[in-house]
Amino acid sequence: MLKPARIRWIALATACVLHADPPPDLIKRIIARETETAQAQANYTYRQTVTIEEFDDHHVPTGRYREVRDVVFTPQGKRSEEFVGKPDKTLKRLILTDEDFRDVREIQPFLMTAAQAFLYESRFKGEETMDGVECWVVQIQPRQILSGQRLFEGLLWVSQADYSILRSEGQAVPQIHSTKSENLFPHFTTIRKKIDGDLWFPVVTYADDTLYFRGGPQRIRLMIRYAGYKKFGADSKITFEPIK
């Protein structure tokens, strides 16, 4: 599926300019930084807004799914998720699956931590400036995919200064085909920004792609926003701005 997106990864990677060799332990440094980022992010509250739109053959919207969740801590310090209102469900052509929601939680805000790293193999693709930051570009793909696994395949832009991932572009794999159904997933991009000084957390994931089902192509648009990051502490009061 999505051969145009795959070609675009390769074209983008080959466009990166090779100025100097990266550190020989580049991947280890990325993993260490990602593990540190994940540990820090686990102590933050934030709001996640997910919008998925579908379109007809004339690119006219026919329905959408929208949900808002707050990631919060209980007074006992336990992390949890809470819906803000009820999800808006008007999709007519698409059926969202457990894998779709799992990708929203785990793959689209991808973190290549020590717990994940052994699942992937990597290739250095070059250097590129991203939003004014000099980056290494690394391509990763699963070593193998076991039944039930959801993994990431694509490109990572990594800050040369501190080995933080600033951007990831690719898709969740595998695509799922059976004799009775298909479960296809879009090519997406996730952008991170600095939070509280030197931490890079996801702020937006977006996709505008066509899924090629046996019954015909289906264009979808995905937007995930992460907002209101706030470090949790014993004296913290969890508040969020009203939804606009």
N, C-alpha and C positions, 0 to 999 in steps of 0.2 A: 504494500500500500504506500501511497504518498511518494512515488518516485521523484516528482519535482522537488519536494522538500529535501530528499536525500542528496540530489544533485546539487542543491544550493549549499548544503553543508560542505561538500567537497570543494566547490568553487570558492566559498568563503575561506576555507582553510588554506587553500593553495595561494590565495591572495595575500596571506600574512607574510610579512617580510622577515627573513632570517638575518638578524644582526649578530647574535652571539648565542653560544650554546647555553641552555638553562643549567642550573645546578644539577649535578648527577643524582641528587636525592630529591628532585623537585616534587615527585608524587608524595613522598613521605612528609615533606613540608606542608603540602596542601592538606593532607590528611590530618596532620597535627593541628593546623589552623582551623579546619572544619570541625574537628572534635571540640576544640575550645569554643568555637562559635555556637555549636549545638548546646553545649553545657550552659553557656551564658543565656542563650535564647530560651532555654527551659525555665528561666526565672523571670520571664517577661509576660505580661498580659498584652493582648492586642485584639483587634476586631478583624475578622476575615469576611469579605463580601464576595460571593461567587455568582456570576451571571453567565448563563449559557443560552445562546440564541440559535434558532434554526431558520433557514430560508428556503423559499420555493425555487423552482427552476429559473425564475425571473429575478432572483435575488431580493425578493420581498420577504420581510420577516413574517413568519407564521406562528411563532410561539417562543416562549422562553421559560427558563427555570432560574429563580433567584432566591438565594438564601443568605442570611447574615448570622454569623456566630461570633460570640465573644469567648475568647480563651481567658479564663479567670482562675483565681485561687479561692478555695473555701477559707473560712476563718481558721481552719485547722491546717492550712497550707497545702491542701491537695489540689492539683491542677485539674481543671475540667473545662468542658465546652458547653455553652448555653446558646440555644437559638434565641435570636431577637425577633419576636413575632413569628409568623408562620411562613414557610417557603411559598413563593409565588410559582405555581406550576401551570403553564399553559402550552407546553410542548405537544405537538400533534404528530410529528414525524419521528422523533427520537425517543428512545426509552433509556433513561439513565440506569446504569448498573452499579453493583457493589464495586466493581473495578474502577468505574469513573470516579466515585467518591473516594476510593482509596488513593487514586492518583492525585486528587486534589489535596489530600492530607500529606502524602508521602513523596510523590514523584515530582510534581510541579515545583514545590519549594525545596528541591533536591539538596541534601547535605551529604558530602562524601566523607563520612566519619570513619573512625577506625573500625566500627562495627559493620560498615558497608563496604569498605575498600577491597576486601578479599574477593568480592563478587565481580570485580571489574578488571579489565585490562586497559591500558592507556597508551596513547601515542602523542608525542610532542609534535605540534603542527606549525609553530612559528610564534611571531610576536605581532601585537596589534595594539594601537591606542584606543581605549574605550572610555568615552566621557572624560577625556583628559588624563586618564591613568594608563601608564605603560603596563601591558599585560602579556603574560604567556598564554598561548592558546593550546588547549589539550583536548584531544578527542578520547572519549571513553566509550566502552561497550561491555556488555555482560560477557563473562567467561563462558557461562552456560546459564540457561534458564530452566529451573525446575518447575514442576507442576505447582500452580498456585502463586508463583512469584510474580511481583510487579517490579520492574527495574527500569533504569534510564539508559538511553543511548543518544549521544550527541556531543556537543562541544561545550567546553568550560573556558571562560576568560578569567584569568587568575592574576591578581595584582603582583607585580614584580617586587613591590615594596614589602608586603607582609604576607603574601600567599593566600589572601582572602579571595574567594570566588565572587566576582562582581556580576556575572551574567552566565546563564546557562541556556542553551538552545538545543532542542531535540524532541524526543517523544518517549512516551512510556511504551514499554514492550513487555510481552509480545502482543501483536494483534491476535485476536481470538476468532478462529473459524471452526464451524462445525457444520454438519449436514443440515441442521435445523435453524441455526442462527449465526450471526456475525456480531462481533464486538470490536469496533475499530476506534482508534484514538488519534487525536490531532497532533500535528507538529506545533510546539509552543516555545515561547521565550519567557524567561523569568529574569527580572532585573532586581538587583539588590542596591541598597543605599546605606550610607553610614548612619548608625544609631548610637547615641551616647559616646561619641568620640571615635572609637576605632573598630566598632563592630559592624559588620555588613549583614543586614537582615533583608529577606525578600520584601519588596514593596508592591510589586505588580507582576502578574503572569498574564500573558495574552496569547491568543491563537485566533487565526482566521483561515480556515482550511476547508478542503473538500474531502469527505470520506467516500471512498469508492466501494459502496455496497453492491452485492450482486443485483439488487433490484434497481440500481441507479445511483448516481452521485448525490451526495447530500452536503451542502455547505453548512458549516457551523461557525459560530464565533464565541470564544471563551474569554472572560475577563475575571481575574481574581485580584482583589485589592487587600493588602494587609496594612492596617493603620492603627494609630494610637498606641504604639509600643510604650510600655511603662514597666520599669523594673519593680518587681514585687518585693515588699519587705513587711516585717511584722506590723509596722505602723501605717502601711499603705492603705489608701481608700480607693477602691476600684470604681472609676467613673469613665463614661464614654460620651462623646458628643452625640447629639441627636442625629438620626439618619436623615440625610437630605434626599 
